[in-house]
């Protein structure tokens, strides 16, 4: 079964999120781009009171860790994210379905 990941970033906003994804070569509007191997789904949005939350489903934790080391860590720095996520939590998913696609 796939693994879920919650990432929370204090102080990160929609513009910073856009810049990070631009550096990754991913267009969040069209969904086109250089998505990492092993990523099944990605959702990002603003937290009430400020900050940003990302929820992802990965085929394995190792693939996400590889992506973080090889691409995401640098893109976060270049995009203006300040520091590491304030929360990084893995979920052992019991189910994951994409009824629409």
C-alpha positions in Angstrom: 0.0 0.0 0.0 1.1 3.6 -0.6 2.3 5.9 2.1 0.8 9.3 2.9 2.9 12.4 3.8 1.8 15.6 5.5 4.2 18.5 5.3 3.4 21.8 7.0 5.4 25.0 6.5 5.1 28.0 8.7 5.5 31.3 6.9 5.2 29.8 3.4 2.5 31.4 1.2 1.0 30.8 -2.3 3.7 32.8 -4.0 6.5 30.9 -2.4 4.7 27.6 -3.3 4.5 28.8 -6.9 8.2 29.7 -7.0 9.2 26.3 -5.5 7.2 24.4 -8.1 8.6 26.6 -10.9 12.1 25.6 -9.9 11.0 21.9 -9.9 9.6 22.4 -13.5 6.0 21.7 -12.4 3.0 23.8 -13.4 0.4 23.4 -10.7 -2.3 25.1 -12.9 -2.0 22.7 -15.8 -0.6 19.7 -13.9 2.2 19.4 -16.5 5.8 19.1 -15.7 8.7 17.1 -14.3 6.9 15.2 -11.5 9.1 12.9 -9.4 9.0 9.2 -9.8 6.9 7.5 -7.2 4.6 10.4 -6.5 0.9 9.3 -6.8 -0.9 12.5 -5.8 -0.1 16.0 -4.5 -2.3 18.6 -2.9 -1.2 21.9 -1.5 -3.1 24.7 0.3 -3.0 27.6 2.7 -3.5 26.9 6.5 -5.9 28.9 8.5 -3.9 31.6 10.2 -1.0 31.4 7.7 1.4 28.8 6.4 1.1 26.0 3.9 0.1 22.3 4.0 1.1 19.7 1.5 -0.5 16.2 1.4 1.1 13.7 -0.9 0.7 10.0 -1.6 3.9 8.1 -2.5 4.5 4.6 -3.7 7.3 4.4 -1.2 9.0 6.6 1.4 12.3 5.9 -0.2 11.2 7.6 -3.4 10.1 10.7 -1.5 13.4 10.8 0.4 15.3 10.5 -2.9 13.2 13.4 -4.3 13.9 15.5 -1.2 17.6 14.9 -1.4 18.0 15.3 -5.2 15.5 18.1 -6.0 13.0 19.4 -3.5 15.4 20.5 -0.8 17.3 22.8 -3.2 14.0 24.1 -4.8 12.7 25.0 -1.4 15.8 27.1 -0.6 15.8 28.7 -4.1 12.1 29.4 -3.9 12.3 31.2 -0.6 11.0 28.7 1.9 12.5 29.5 5.3 13.8 26.4 7.0 12.5 22.8 7.1 8.8 21.9 7.4 7.4 22.6 10.9 5.7 19.2 10.6 6.6 16.1 8.6 4.4 13.1 9.3 4.1 9.8 7.4 0.8 8.0 7.4 0.4 4.3 6.8 -2.6 4.4 4.4 -5.3 1.8 4.6 -6.8 2.9 1.3 -6.1 5.3 -1.5 -8.4 5.7 -4.5 -8.7 8.3 -7.3 -12.4 7.9 -8.4 -12.1 10.7 -11.0 -9.1 9.5 -12.9 
